[in-house]
Amino acid sequence: MEISTLATYHCLAFVWYFFIAYSITHIKTEERPSEVFLYGGQWKYLTVLNLVLQAVFYGVSFLADVLRLIKKLRCAKCVISSRDLLFSVLAFPVSTFVCISFWTLYTYNRELVYPKSLDGVIPLWLNHAMHTAVLPFALLEILALPHRYPAKKKGLILLGFVAFLYISWVLWIYSVTGEWVYPLFALFSPPGLAAFFAGSLAIIISFYNFGEFLNRMIWGQSKFSL
């Protein structure tokens, strides 16, 4: 794909995610259903954090494209390294996890992750923007250009560290409020919850490996020049 085309795509994707993140984080407090508690705001939900992550990623991608267009290749190389690290370790596996885990649980019992009362607050298009469109965007990014993956050990350590931070945030919120971010968590005993978190980490690691596999199958190992 031509650099100018990539720049246009990344700019539009950035604007889209910024708009979606802005829309969901500015829902009026008084409109919230009774099941949704205030502590932590929207920032306790992985879905919302993922929207911000995607906006940051596409913003960095757009900056890399602009630097390439104006021939600032030394700066571009540094930004591209950051872009590839963001995409490989976080943007692809997290967006894939958000989409697949949400719709799997939603199909099983939506009240565990997205109570029906939210339908009166969050329109259907915004629900799909948050939970469905994130996966096609991630796949399109892999098709659009190659990304250099870090050494496997480094990538998995970074991914595991971020997962640990989010789990710690969820547990902190529970310790303060006595409420779980997602009703699903209330179904588990402490050992069961630990097993659930471990299983979720294993799944997101498999999505990391899947993204690396797709990138290698489509682009091989050598197409990373500026």
C-alpha positions as CSV (number, residue, x, y, z in Angstrom):
1,M,0.0,0.0,0.0
2,E,1.3,3.5,-0.9
3,I,2.5,5.6,2.0
4,S,0.0,8.4,1.2
5,T,-2.8,5.8,1.2
6,L,-1.6,4.4,4.5
7,A,-1.5,7.9,6.0
8,T,-5.1,8.5,5.0
9,Y,-6.2,5.2,6.4
10,H,-4.4,5.6,9.7
11,C,-5.7,9.2,10.1
12,L,-9.3,8.1,9.5
13,A,-8.8,5.1,11.9
14,F,-7.4,7.5,14.5
15,V,-10.3,9.9,14.1
16,W,-12.8,7.0,14.3
17,Y,-11.4,5.6,17.6
18,F,-11.0,9.0,19.1
19,F,-14.7,9.7,18.3
20,I,-15.8,6.3,19.8
21,A,-13.7,6.7,22.9
22,Y,-15.0,10.3,23.4
23,S,-18.6,9.1,22.9
24,I,-18.5,6.3,25.4
25,T,-16.5,8.2,28.1
26,H,-18.9,11.2,27.9
27,I,-22.2,9.3,28.5
28,K,-23.9,11.3,31.3
29,T,-23.6,9.9,34.8
30,E,-27.3,10.2,35.5
31,E,-28.1,7.9,32.5
32,R,-26.1,5.0,33.9
33,P,-28.1,1.8,34.9
34,S,-28.2,0.9,38.5
35,E,-26.0,-2.1,37.8
36,V,-23.1,0.2,36.8
37,F,-21.3,1.8,39.8
38,L,-19.3,5.0,39.6
39,Y,-15.9,4.1,41.0
40,G,-13.3,4.0,38.3
41,G,-15.6,5.6,35.8
42,Q,-15.4,4.1,32.3
43,W,-11.7,3.4,32.9
44,K,-12.5,0.2,34.7
45,Y,-13.7,-1.5,31.5
46,L,-11.2,-3.3,29.2
47,T,-13.4,-2.3,26.2
48,V,-12.9,1.4,26.9
49,L,-9.2,1.0,27.6
50,N,-8.9,-0.8,24.3
51,L,-10.5,2.1,22.5
52,V,-7.9,4.5,23.9
53,L,-5.2,2.0,23.1
54,Q,-6.3,1.8,19.4
55,A,-6.6,5.6,19.2
56,V,-3.0,5.9,20.4
57,F,-1.8,3.2,18.1
58,Y,-3.4,4.7,15.0
59,G,-2.1,8.1,16.0
60,V,1.5,6.8,16.2
61,S,0.9,5.0,12.9
62,F,-0.2,8.2,11.2
63,L,2.8,10.1,12.6
64,A,5.1,7.4,11.2
65,D,3.5,7.7,7.8
66,V,3.8,11.5,7.8
67,L,7.5,11.3,8.8
68,R,8.1,8.9,5.9
69,L,6.3,11.2,3.5
70,I,8.5,14.2,4.5
71,K,11.6,12.0,4.4
72,K,12.5,12.2,8.1
73,L,13.6,8.6,8.0
74,R,15.7,8.7,11.2
75,C,12.7,9.9,13.2
76,A,10.4,7.6,11.3
77,K,12.5,4.6,12.2
78,C,12.1,5.2,15.9
79,V,8.3,5.9,15.6
80,I,7.9,2.8,13.5
81,S,9.5,0.7,16.2
82,S,7.1,2.1,18.7
83,R,4.2,1.5,16.3
84,D,5.1,-2.2,15.7
85,L,5.6,-2.8,19.4
86,L,2.2,-1.3,20.2
87,F,0.5,-3.3,17.5
88,S,2.1,-6.7,18.1
89,V,2.1,-6.7,21.9
90,L,-1.2,-4.9,22.6
91,A,-3.3,-3.5,19.8
92,F,-3.9,-6.8,18.0
93,P,-4.2,-9.3,20.9
94,V,-6.3,-7.0,23.1
95,S,-8.7,-6.0,20.3
96,T,-9.1,-9.7,19.3
97,F,-9.6,-10.7,22.9
98,V,-12.2,-7.9,23.5
99,C,-14.2,-8.9,20.4
100,I,-14.2,-12.7,20.8
101,S,-14.6,-12.9,24.6
102,F,-17.4,-10.3,24.7
103,W,-19.5,-11.9,22.0
104,T,-18.9,-15.4,23.4
105,L,-20.1,-14.3,26.9
106,Y,-22.8,-12.2,25.4
107,T,-24.2,-15.1,23.5
108,Y,-24.0,-17.3,26.6
109,N,-25.6,-14.8,29.0
110,R,-25.4,-11.2,28.2
111,E,-26.1,-10.2,31.8
112,L,-22.7,-11.4,32.8
113,V,-20.9,-8.7,30.7
114,Y,-23.4,-6.3,29.2
115,P,-26.8,-6.0,31.1
116,K,-29.8,-5.4,29.0
117,S,-30.4,-2.1,30.8
118,L,-27.4,-0.7,28.9
119,D,-29.3,-0.9,25.6
120,G,-31.2,2.2,26.7
121,V,-27.9,4.1,27.3
122,I,-25.5,2.8,24.6
123,P,-27.0,2.6,21.1
124,L,-26.5,-0.5,19.0
125,W,-24.1,1.1,16.6
126,L,-21.8,2.1,19.5
127,N,-21.9,-1.3,21.0
128,H,-20.7,-2.8,17.7
129,A,-18.1,0.0,17.3
130,M,-16.6,-1.0,20.6
131,H,-16.9,-4.8,20.5
132,T,-17.2,-5.8,16.8
133,A,-15.4,-3.4,14.6
134,V,-12.2,-3.6,16.6
135,L,-11.4,-7.0,15.1
136,P,-11.8,-6.2,11.4
137,F,-9.7,-3.1,12.0
138,A,-6.9,-5.2,13.5
139,L,-7.0,-7.7,10.7
140,L,-7.0,-4.9,8.1
141,E,-3.9,-3.5,9.7
142,I,-2.1,-6.8,9.3
143,L,-3.1,-6.9,5.6
144,A,-2.1,-3.2,5.1
145,L,1.6,-3.4,6.0
146,P,4.1,-5.7,7.8
147,H,4.9,-5.2,11.5
148,R,8.2,-6.3,13.1
149,Y,7.5,-8.4,16.2
150,P,9.8,-8.3,19.2
151,A,11.6,-11.3,20.5
152,K,9.0,-13.8,21.8
153,K,10.2,-13.6,25.4
154,K,10.1,-9.8,25.4
155,G,6.7,-9.6,23.8
156,L,5.1,-12.1,26.2
157,I,6.7,-10.4,29.2
158,L,5.3,-7.0,28.2
159,L,1.9,-8.5,27.4
160,G,1.8,-10.4,30.7
161,F,2.8,-7.2,32.6
162,V,0.0,-5.2,31.1
163,A,-2.5,-8.0,31.9
164,F,-1.2,-8.1,35.5
165,L,-1.8,-4.3,35.7
166,Y,-5.4,-4.6,34.5
167,I,-6.1,-7.6,36.8
168,S,-4.6,-5.6,39.7
169,W,-6.9,-2.6,38.8
170,V,-10.0,-4.9,38.8
171,L,-9.1,-6.4,42.2
172,W,-8.4,-2.9,43.6
173,I,-11.8,-1.7,42.5
174,Y,-13.4,-4.8,44.2
175,S,-11.4,-4.2,47.4
176,V,-12.7,-0.6,47.5
177,T,-16.3,-1.0,46.4
178,G,-17.2,-4.7,47.0
179,E,-18.4,-4.7,43.4
180,W,-16.9,-6.6,40.5
181,V,-16.3,-4.7,37.2
182,Y,-18.1,-7.5,35.4
183,P,-20.9,-9.5,37.0
184,L,-19.3,-12.6,35.7
185,F,-16.5,-12.5,38.3
186,A,-19.0,-12.8,41.2
187,L,-19.7,-16.4,40.0
188,F,-16.3,-17.6,40.9
189,S,-14.6,-18.6,44.2
190,P,-11.1,-17.1,44.7
191,P,-9.4,-20.2,43.2
192,G,-11.9,-20.2,40.4
193,L,-11.3,-16.6,39.7
194,A,-7.5,-17.1,39.7
195,A,-8.0,-19.9,37.2
196,F,-10.3,-17.7,35.1
197,F,-7.7,-14.9,35.0
198,A,-5.0,-17.5,34.1
199,G,-7.1,-18.9,31.3
200,S,-7.9,-15.4,29.9
201,L,-4.1,-14.7,29.9
202,A,-3.5,-17.9,28.0
203,I,-6.1,-17.0,25.5
204,I,-4.7,-13.5,24.9
205,I,-1.2,-15.0,24.5
206,S,-2.7,-17.3,21.8
207,F,-4.0,-14.2,20.0
208,Y,-0.5,-12.7,20.2
209,N,0.9,-15.8,18.6
210,F,-1.9,-15.8,16.0
211,G,-1.1,-12.2,15.0
212,E,2.6,-13.1,14.7
213,F,1.7,-16.1,12.6
214,L,-0.6,-14.0,10.3
215,N,2.1,-11.3,9.9
216,R,4.7,-13.9,9.0
217,M,2.4,-15.8,6.6
218,I,1.4,-12.7,4.7
219,W,4.7,-10.7,4.7
220,G,7.4,-13.2,5.5
221,Q,10.5,-12.1,7.4
222,S,12.1,-9.6,5.2
223,K,9.6,-6.8,4.2
224,F,10.4,-4.2,6.9
225,S,12.2,-1.4,5.0
226,L,11.2,2.2,5.2
